[in-house]
Amino acid sequence: MAEPDTGGDTISRNAILALGAQMTTAAFTAGITIFLTRELGPAGFGLFSLALSATAVILRPAGAGTSQAVGRFIAERHGDHRAIRPIIRMASRIRVLSACAFGVVLFALADPIASLYGEPDLTGPLQGMAVAFVGQNLFDFFRTIFVSLRLTSKAFASVTAEASVEAAATVALVLGGAGVTGAAFGRAAGYAFGVVFAVALLGRVLGRSPLLGADRSPVPRSEFFGYAGALFVVATANSVFQRLGVLLLGAFLPPSAVGLYSAPLRLISLIAYPALAVAQGVGPRQARHATQPARIAALGRGVRYAVILHAGVIAFLLVWAPPIVELVLGPEFSGSAGVLRALTPFILLNGMGVILFSSLGYAGEGRRRIPVAMATVVVAAVLYIALIPPLGTVGAAIATDIGYLVNVGGHLWLAHRFLGLPVGPIFGTFARSGLAAGATVVVLVLATGGGLSVAEWVLGSLLGSATFVTVLVLTGALTRREIRRFARRPVRSRRPPDR
């Protein structure tokens, strides 16, 4: 018999804490990066980055779709800890085997890879990163479980604990004379502690450790592997799409062009943080639970708010792209301003995209996502080949925009067709947000002329934001009631079980 539903954290609290976890990771990463660049120097930090990149390439394949799959099956049984524990145990064994297998291979290949690069000093860092890879793979897995349990507060605690230990271990080992290898093993120590911390916390949440026991999983292995395989195909296709532009630019143009195109993409990833946080709050609520209906209205609001937020961002990027690029990336990347402007359609769609991707995965529609993901890669590949030779980096940006439009448009149709998501309000929000963004662009041009001195920054930010919000309210994209709710409503820690 199912145990009573504990309710879990509210959607808003989950989203806020998910954003907090992302910002915590970003802050610790920035601090470690600054420390390592100063202590290791360009050559040492280059070896560290190379070793880190070698593990990043295989991080997604090593997961084999198990994180998203276990998330779906847990969310479908939210509140039934007796059923959830054996699901986690089954999935954990699979994940441990795959992570360790990849880690052992990477550790064994450390010396040959170092020889291939002609850098014998790379062996130690690669071995450290191989150990860290196993820990990171498992840590991400357990963090996803907390999100699926609607307890992002526990994920936030785990992230903070992991990042703190990683930073302390890295500083201690590097200052102790271990150099680049010490930095790599400091990362490994952080993730090892993070896994132990997360497992212990998970045991407290579920009443006892989900890694122990002999209860049979209510999800057959064949069903679990089938869904994980579908999500692996989708994730692989998305990964190809994300890297295809850079690879084809390198085939057609010199490395400098690749750098000008790649640099703005790092800025764009930060813009998506709020939408990713919303996805962690809304996504698990779309699971097909036996007694709790999907929160389609919450999904619709999340998509609408993501469109509004990203429309406001692109208004500022369209006008201030050159000074923003010069300020953040440096004057040598001035050519990236045109790329950043050309990528504004991608930025506009990116917020709603990550929310739809997560929600459809939790709703069990992973297999239906495969044709959309494949079509995205095909369309993008054709456009990259056609547009890069005549238009260069801007052509690559346009191809990315159109490819992502196929991806998001396909997922929006899937959400409408199979989840019942109303699309009329979303299209209306696009139109009204577009008007607000256009008005903001006009105000920014008149007020600052595209400059970005301190005074112009303050004046433009105030006038631009006021204009954007005013037009949103006047057109009905954002109601006064919603604004008051955002300003006054406290974030409740728990959602009542009966709601």
C-alpha positions as CSV (number, residue, x, y, z in Angstrom):
1,M,0.0,0.0,0.0
2,A,1.3,3.4,-0.9
3,E,2.6,5.6,1.8
4,P,1.0,9.0,2.1
5,D,2.1,11.8,-0.1
6,T,4.4,14.2,1.7
7,G,3.6,17.0,-0.8
8,G,7.1,17.9,-1.5
9,D,8.4,21.5,-2.0
10,T,6.2,23.9,-4.0
11,I,7.0,24.6,-7.6
12,S,8.1,28.2,-6.8
13,R,10.4,27.0,-4.0
14,N,11.9,24.2,-6.2
15,A,12.6,26.7,-9.0
16,I,14.2,29.3,-6.7
17,L,16.4,26.7,-5.0
18,A,17.3,25.2,-8.4
19,L,18.5,28.6,-9.5
20,G,20.4,28.9,-6.2
21,A,22.1,25.6,-6.9
22,Q,23.1,26.8,-10.3
23,M,24.4,30.1,-9.0
24,T,26.3,28.3,-6.2
25,T,28.0,26.0,-8.7
26,A,28.9,29.0,-11.0
27,A,30.3,31.0,-8.1
28,F,32.5,28.2,-6.8
29,T,33.6,27.3,-10.4
30,A,34.6,31.0,-11.0
31,G,36.5,31.1,-7.7
32,I,38.4,27.8,-8.4
33,T,39.1,29.0,-12.0
34,I,40.6,32.3,-10.7
35,F,42.7,30.5,-8.1
36,L,44.0,27.9,-10.6
37,T,44.9,30.4,-13.3
38,R,47.0,32.3,-10.9
39,E,48.6,29.3,-9.1
40,L,49.2,27.0,-12.2
41,G,49.9,29.6,-14.8
42,P,48.8,29.4,-18.5
43,A,50.6,26.1,-19.2
44,G,49.4,24.3,-16.0
45,F,45.8,25.6,-16.4
46,G,45.9,24.5,-20.0
47,L,46.7,20.9,-19.0
48,F,43.9,21.0,-16.4
49,S,41.4,22.3,-19.0
50,L,42.5,19.6,-21.5
51,A,42.0,16.8,-18.9
52,L,38.6,18.3,-18.0
53,S,37.5,18.4,-21.6
54,A,38.5,14.8,-22.1
55,T,36.0,13.7,-19.4
56,A,33.3,16.1,-20.5
57,V,33.1,14.5,-23.9
58,I,32.0,11.2,-22.5
59,L,29.9,12.5,-19.5
60,R,26.6,12.3,-21.4
61,P,27.1,8.9,-23.1
62,A,28.1,7.4,-19.8
63,G,24.8,8.3,-18.3
64,A,23.0,6.4,-21.1
65,G,19.7,8.2,-20.3
66,T,19.4,6.7,-16.9
67,S,19.0,10.0,-15.0
68,Q,16.0,11.2,-17.0
69,A,14.5,7.7,-17.0
70,V,14.7,7.2,-13.2
71,G,13.4,10.7,-12.8
72,R,10.3,9.9,-14.8
73,F,9.5,6.6,-12.9
74,I,10.1,8.3,-9.5
75,A,7.9,11.2,-10.4
76,E,5.1,8.9,-11.5
77,R,5.1,7.3,-8.0
78,H,5.7,10.4,-5.9
79,G,4.8,9.8,-2.3
80,D,5.1,6.0,-2.5
81,H,8.5,5.5,-0.9
82,R,8.0,1.8,-0.9
83,A,7.9,1.7,-4.7
84,I,10.5,4.4,-5.2
85,R,13.3,2.8,-3.2
86,P,13.7,-0.4,-5.3
87,I,13.5,1.8,-8.5
88,I,16.4,3.8,-7.3
89,R,18.3,0.7,-6.2
90,M,17.9,-0.9,-9.7
91,A,18.9,2.3,-11.5
92,S,21.8,3.0,-9.2
93,R,23.4,-0.4,-9.9
94,I,23.1,0.3,-13.6
95,R,24.6,3.8,-13.2
96,V,27.4,2.7,-11.0
97,L,28.5,0.0,-13.5
98,S,28.4,2.3,-16.5
99,A,30.2,5.2,-14.6
100,C,32.9,2.9,-13.3
101,A,33.4,1.2,-16.6
102,F,34.0,4.5,-18.4
103,G,36.1,5.8,-15.5
104,V,38.4,2.7,-15.6
105,V,38.9,2.9,-19.3
106,L,39.7,6.6,-19.1
107,F,42.1,6.0,-16.2
108,A,43.9,3.2,-18.2
109,L,44.1,5.4,-21.3
110,A,45.6,8.4,-19.5
111,D,49.1,7.6,-20.5
112,P,48.4,6.9,-24.2
113,I,46.3,10.0,-24.4
114,A,49.1,12.1,-22.8
115,S,51.5,10.6,-25.3
116,L,49.2,11.4,-28.2
117,Y,49.2,15.0,-27.2
118,G,53.0,15.0,-26.6
119,E,52.4,16.0,-22.9
120,P,53.7,13.5,-20.4
121,D,52.7,15.8,-17.6
122,L,49.0,15.2,-18.7
123,T,48.9,11.6,-17.4
124,G,48.4,12.5,-13.7
125,P,45.7,15.1,-14.3
126,L,43.8,12.7,-16.7
127,Q,43.9,10.0,-14.0
128,G,42.6,12.4,-11.4
129,M,39.8,13.5,-13.8
130,A,38.9,9.8,-14.5
131,V,38.3,9.4,-10.8
132,A,36.4,12.7,-10.6
133,F,34.3,11.6,-13.7
134,V,32.9,8.6,-11.8
135,G,32.0,10.8,-8.9
136,Q,30.4,13.5,-11.0
137,N,28.4,11.0,-13.0
138,L,26.9,9.5,-9.8
139,F,26.5,12.9,-8.1
140,D,24.4,14.2,-11.1
141,F,22.3,11.0,-10.9
142,F,21.4,11.5,-7.3
143,R,20.8,15.2,-7.7
144,T,18.3,14.4,-10.4
145,I,16.5,12.0,-8.0
146,F,16.0,14.9,-5.5
147,V,14.5,17.0,-8.3
148,S,12.2,14.2,-9.2
149,L,11.1,13.9,-5.6
150,R,10.2,17.6,-5.7
151,L,12.9,18.3,-3.1
152,T,15.3,20.6,-4.9
153,S,16.2,21.9,-1.4
154,K,18.1,18.7,-0.9
155,A,19.8,19.0,-4.2
156,F,20.8,22.6,-3.2
157,A,22.3,21.2,0.0
158,S,24.2,18.5,-1.9
159,V,25.5,20.9,-4.4
160,T,26.7,23.3,-1.7
161,A,28.4,20.5,0.2
162,E,30.1,19.1,-2.9
163,A,31.3,22.5,-4.2
164,S,32.7,23.5,-0.7
165,V,34.7,20.3,-0.3
166,E,35.9,20.5,-3.9
167,A,37.2,24.0,-3.4
168,A,38.8,23.3,-0.1
169,A,40.5,20.1,-1.4
170,T,41.7,21.8,-4.6
171,V,43.2,24.7,-2.8
172,A,44.9,22.5,-0.2
173,L,46.4,20.1,-2.7
174,V,47.6,22.8,-5.1
175,L,49.2,24.9,-2.3
176,G,50.7,21.7,-1.0
177,G,52.7,21.3,-4.2
178,A,50.5,18.7,-6.0
179,G,50.1,21.1,-9.0
180,V,47.8,20.2,-11.8
181,T,47.4,16.6,-10.7
182,G,46.4,17.9,-7.2
183,A,43.7,20.1,-8.8
184,A,42.3,17.1,-10.6
185,F,42.2,15.0,-7.5
186,G,40.7,17.9,-5.6
187,R,37.8,17.8,-8.0
188,A,37.6,14.0,-7.4
189,A,37.5,14.5,-3.6
190,G,34.6,17.0,-3.9
191,Y,32.5,14.7,-6.0
192,A,33.2,11.7,-3.8
193,F,32.1,13.6,-0.8
194,G,29.1,14.9,-2.7
195,V,28.0,11.3,-3.6
196,V,28.2,10.1,0.0
197,F,26.4,13.2,1.3
198,A,23.6,12.9,-1.3
199,V,23.1,9.2,-0.6
200,A,22.9,9.8,3.2
201,L,20.5,12.6,2.7
202,L,18.4,10.5,0.3
203,G,18.2,7.7,3.0
204,R,16.8,10.2,5.5
205,V,14.2,11.4,3.0
206,L,13.0,7.9,2.1
207,G,13.2,6.5,5.6
208,R,16.1,4.2,4.8
209,S,18.9,3.9,2.3
210,P,17.5,3.0,-1.2
211,L,20.7,1.2,-2.0
212,L,19.8,-1.6,0.5
213,G,17.0,-4.1,0.5
214,A,15.6,-6.8,-1.7
215,D,12.2,-5.4,-2.8
216,R,11.5,-5.9,-6.4
217,S,11.3,-2.8,-8.6
218,P,7.8,-2.1,-9.9
219,V,9.4,-1.0,-13.2
220,P,10.7,-3.9,-15.2
221,R,14.3,-3.7,-16.4
222,S,13.1,-3.9,-20.0
223,E,10.8,-0.9,-19.6
224,F,13.5,1.1,-17.8
225,F,16.2,0.3,-20.4
226,G,13.8,1.0,-23.2
227,Y,12.9,4.5,-22.0
228,A,16.5,5.3,-21.0
229,G,17.6,4.2,-24.5
230,A,15.1,6.6,-26.1
231,L,16.3,9.5,-24.0
232,F,19.9,8.6,-24.7
233,V,19.1,8.9,-28.5
234,V,17.5,12.3,-27.9
235,A,20.3,13.5,-25.7
236,T,22.9,12.4,-28.2
237,A,21.1,14.2,-31.1
238,N,20.9,17.3,-29.0
239,S,24.6,17.1,-28.2
240,V,25.4,16.7,-31.9
241,F,23.3,19.8,-32.7
242,Q,25.0,21.8,-30.0
243,R,28.5,21.0,-31.4
244,L,27.8,20.7,-35.1
245,G,28.1,24.5,-35.8
246,V,31.5,24.7,-34.2
247,L,32.8,21.6,-36.0
248,L,31.6,22.8,-39.4
249,L,32.9,26.3,-38.8
250,G,36.3,24.7,-38.2
251,A,36.0,22.8,-41.4
252,F,35.2,25.9,-43.5
253,L,36.9,28.8,-41.7
254,P,40.0,29.4,-39.6
255,P,40.1,28.8,-35.9
256,S,39.7,32.5,-35.1
257,A,36.1,32.3,-36.6
258,V,35.4,29.3,-34.4
259,G,36.4,31.4,-31.4
260,L,34.2,34.4,-32.4
261,Y,31.2,32.1,-32.7
262,S,31.9,30.0,-29.6
263,A,32.5,32.8,-27.2
264,P,28.9,34.2,-27.2
265,L,27.5,30.7,-26.6
266,R,29.1,30.8,-23.2
267,L,27.2,34.0,-22.4
268,I,23.9,32.5,-23.6
269,S,24.2,29.5,-21.3
270,L,24.0,31.8,-18.3
271,I,20.8,33.4,-19.7
272,A,19.1,30.1,-19.6
273,Y,19.6,29.6,-15.8
274,P,16.2,30.9,-14.7
275,A,14.4,28.7,-17.3
276,L,16.4,25.7,-16.3
277,A,15.3,26.3,-12.7
278,V,11.7,26.6,-13.7
279,A,12.0,23.3,-15.6
280,Q,13.2,21.6,-12.4
281,G,10.2,22.9,-10.6
282,V,7.5,22.3,-13.3
283,G,8.9,19.2,-15.1
284,P,8.3,16.5,-12.3
285,R,4.7,17.8,-12.0
286,Q,3.9,16.6,-15.6
287,A,4.5,12.9,-14.7
288,R,1.5,10.6,-15.2
289,H,0.8,10.0,-11.5
290,A,-2.0,7.6,-10.5
291,T,-3.7,10.1,-8.2
292,Q,-2.1,13.5,-8.9
293,P,-3.1,15.1,-12.2
294,A,-0.4,16.8,-14.3
295,R,0.0,20.5,-13.6
296,I,-0.5,21.7,-17.2
297,A,-1.5,25.2,-16.1
298,A,1.8,25.5,-14.3
299,L,3.6,24.3,-17.4
300,G,1.8,26.9,-19.5
301,R,2.7,29.7,-17.0
302,G,6.3,28.6,-16.9
303,V,6.6,28.7,-20.7
304,R,4.9,32.1,-20.8
305,Y,7.2,33.6,-18.2
306,A,10.2,32.2,-20.0
307,V,9.2,33.8,-23.2
308,I,8.6,37.1,-21.4
309,L,12.0,37.0,-19.7
310,H,14.0,36.1,-22.8
311,A,12.2,38.7,-24.9
312,G,13.3,41.3,-22.4
313,V,16.9,40.0,-22.5
314,I,17.1,40.1,-26.3
315,A,15.9,43.7,-26.4
316,F,19.0,44.7,-24.5
317,L,21.3,42.4,-26.4
318,L,20.1,43.8,-29.8
319,V,21.1,47.3,-28.8
320,W,24.0,46.7,-26.4
321,A,25.7,43.7,-28.0
322,P,29.0,45.5,-29.0
323,P,29.7,47.0,-25.6
324,I,28.6,43.9,-23.7
325,V,30.9,41.7,-25.8
326,E,33.8,44.2,-25.3
327,L,33.2,44.4,-21.6
328,V,32.8,40.6,-20.9
329,L,35.0,39.0,-23.6
330,G,37.4,41.8,-24.5
331,P,38.0,44.0,-27.5
332,E,39.6,41.2,-29.5
333,F,36.2,39.5,-29.6
334,S,34.4,42.5,-31.2
335,G,33.4,40.3,-34.1
336,S,31.3,38.3,-31.7
337,A,28.7,41.1,-31.4
338,G,27.2,40.3,-34.8
339,V,27.0,36.6,-33.8
340,L,25.3,37.5,-30.5
341,R,22.7,39.6,-32.3
342,A,22.1,36.9,-34.9
343,L,21.5,34.4,-32.1
344,T,18.7,36.4,-30.5
345,P,16.0,34.1,-32.0
346,F,17.8,31.1,-30.4
347,I,17.9,33.0,-27.1
348,L,14.2,33.8,-27.3
349,L,13.3,30.2,-27.8
350,N,15.8,28.7,-25.5
351,G,13.9,29.4,-22.3
352,M,10.7,27.7,-23.3
353,G,12.7,24.9,-25.0
354,V,14.3,23.7,-21.8
355,I,11.0,23.7,-20.0
356,L,9.3,21.7,-22.7
357,F,12.1,19.2,-23.0
358,S,12.1,18.4,-19.3
359,S,8.3,18.2,-19.1
360,L,7.9,15.8,-22.0
361,G,10.6,13.6,-20.5
362,Y,8.9,13.4,-17.2
363,A,5.5,12.8,-19.0
364,G,6.9,9.6,-20.6
365,E,7.0,11.0,-24.1
366,G,10.7,10.4,-24.7
367,R,10.2,8.1,-27.7
368,R,8.1,10.7,-29.5
369,R,10.9,13.2,-29.0
370,I,13.3,11.2,-31.2
371,P,11.9,12.3,-34.6
372,V,12.0,15.9,-33.6
373,A,15.6,15.6,-32.3
374,M,16.7,13.9,-35.5
375,A,15.0,16.4,-37.8
376,T,16.7,19.2,-35.9
377,V,20.1,17.7,-36.6
378,V,19.4,17.2,-40.3
379,V,17.9,20.6,-40.9
380,A,20.8,22.3,-39.0
381,A,23.4,20.3,-40.8
382,V,22.0,21.3,-44.2
383,L,21.8,24.9,-43.2
384,Y,25.3,25.0,-41.7
385,I,26.8,23.7,-45.0
386,A,24.7,26.1,-47.1
387,L,25.2,29.3,-45.0
388,I,28.6,29.1,-43.5
389,P,30.6,29.5,-46.7
390,P,28.9,32.7,-47.8
391,L,28.0,34.3,-44.4
392,G,30.6,32.9,-42.1
393,T,29.8,33.1,-38.3
394,V,26.6,34.9,-38.9
395,G,25.5,32.1,-41.3
396,A,26.2,29.6,-38.5
397,A,24.1,31.6,-36.1
398,I,21.2,31.7,-38.5
399,A,21.4,28.0,-39.0
400,T,21.4,27.5,-35.3
401,D,18.3,29.7,-35.0
402,I,16.3,27.7,-37.6
403,G,17.4,24.3,-36.3
404,Y,16.4,25.3,-32.8
405,L,13.1,26.6,-34.1
406,V,12.4,23.1,-35.5
407,N,13.3,21.6,-32.2
408,V,11.2,23.8,-30.0
409,G,8.3,23.9,-32.5
410,G,8.2,20.2,-32.6
411,H,8.3,19.9,-28.8
412,L,5.6,22.5,-28.5
413,W,3.4,20.5,-30.8
414,L,4.1,17.3,-28.8
415,A,3.2,19.1,-25.6
416,H,-0.1,20.4,-27.1
417,R,-1.0,17.1,-28.7
418,F,-0.1,14.7,-25.9
419,L,-0.1,16.8,-22.7
420,G,-2.9,19.1,-23.6
421,L,-0.9,22.3,-23.3
422,P,-2.9,25.2,-24.8
423,V,-0.8,27.0,-27.4
424,G,-3.0,30.1,-27.9
425,P,-1.8,31.9,-24.8
426,I,1.8,31.1,-25.7
427,F,1.5,32.6,-29.2
428,G,-0.2,35.6,-27.7
429,T,2.6,36.0,-25.2
430,F,5.1,35.9,-28.1
431,A,3.3,38.7,-29.9
432,R,2.9,40.9,-26.9
433,S,6.4,40.3,-25.7
434,G,7.7,41.1,-29.2
435,L,5.9,44.5,-29.0
436,A,7.4,45.2,-25.6
437,A,10.9,44.2,-26.8
438,G,10.5,46.5,-29.8
439,A,9.5,49.4,-27.7
440,T,12.4,48.7,-25.4
441,V,14.8,48.7,-28.3
442,V,13.6,52.1,-29.4
443,V,13.9,53.6,-25.9
444,L,17.5,52.2,-25.5
445,V,18.6,53.6,-28.8
446,L,17.2,57.0,-28.0
447,A,18.5,57.0,-24.4
448,T,21.9,55.5,-24.9
449,G,22.7,55.3,-28.6
450,G,24.0,51.9,-28.0
451,G,26.7,53.1,-25.6
452,L,27.5,51.5,-22.3
453,S,29.1,54.1,-20.0
454,V,28.1,53.8,-16.3
455,A,25.5,56.6,-16.6
456,E,24.1,55.1,-19.8
457,W,24.0,51.6,-18.2
458,V,22.0,52.9,-15.3
459,L,19.7,55.1,-17.4
460,G,19.2,52.5,-20.1
461,S,18.5,49.7,-17.6
462,L,15.9,51.8,-15.7
463,L,14.2,53.2,-18.8
464,G,14.4,50.0,-20.8
465,S,13.0,47.8,-17.9
466,A,10.2,50.3,-17.2
467,T,9.2,50.4,-20.8
468,F,9.2,46.6,-21.2
469,V,7.1,46.0,-18.1
470,T,4.7,48.9,-19.0
471,V,4.0,47.5,-22.5
472,L,3.6,44.0,-21.1
473,V,0.9,45.3,-18.7
474,L,-0.8,47.5,-21.3
475,T,-1.0,44.6,-23.8
476,G,-2.1,42.1,-21.2
477,A,1.0,39.8,-21.5
478,L,1.5,40.4,-17.8
479,T,-1.4,41.3,-15.5
480,R,-1.2,43.6,-12.5
481,R,-2.3,40.7,-10.4
482,E,0.6,38.6,-11.5
483,I,3.0,41.4,-10.7
484,R,1.5,41.8,-7.2
485,R,1.7,38.0,-6.7
486,F,5.4,38.0,-7.6
487,A,6.1,40.9,-5.2
488,R,4.0,39.9,-2.2
489,R,3.5,36.1,-2.1
490,P,5.9,34.3,0.2
491,V,7.5,31.2,-1.2
492,R,5.9,28.3,0.8
493,S,8.2,25.5,1.7
494,R,5.6,22.8,1.3
495,R,2.8,22.1,-1.0
496,P,-0.3,20.7,0.8
497,P,-0.8,17.0,-0.1
498,D,-4.4,17.6,-1.2
499,R,-3.7,20.2,-3.8
